[in-house]
Amino acid sequence: MVGSTFVNGHVDGIKEVAGELLSDYPWMLALVLFFASMLLYSQAQPQRL
C-alpha cells in the first residue's frame, strides 16, 4: 500500500502540522471530518446494492 507507506513514514510531521493547524483554526476539524466521511461513505455506497 503506497498510501499507508507514505503516511507511516511521515506520521510525526503530519501530527505536528495538523496539531498546529487545528490549534490555530479549530473549526478546520469539522471540515476534515466532513470530507473524510464523504470519502468513506462514497466508497461503501456500491457495496450496499
ChimeraX attribute file (.defattr): number of C-alpha atoms within 10 A of each C-alpha:
attribute: neighborCount
match mode: 1-to-1
recipient: residues
	/A:1	5
	/A:2	7
	/A:3	7
	/A:4	10
	/A:5	10
	/A:6	10
	/A:7	12
	/A:8	11
	/A:9	10
	/A:10	11
	/A:11	13
	/A:12	11
	/A:13	11
	/A:14	13
	/A:15	11
	/A:16	10
	/A:17	12
	/A:18	14
	/A:19	13
	/A:20	12
	/A:21	13
	/A:22	12
	/A:23	12
	/A:24	10
	/A:25	10
	/A:26	12
	/A:27	10
	/A:28	14
	/A:29	13
	/A:30	10
	/A:31	11
	/A:32	11
	/A:33	11
	/A:34	11
	/A:35	11
	/A:36	12
	/A:37	12
	/A:38	12
	/A:39	11
	/A:40	10
	/A:41	11
	/A:42	11
	/A:43	10
	/A:44	11
	/A:45	9
	/A:46	8
	/A:47	7
	/A:48	5
	/A:49	5
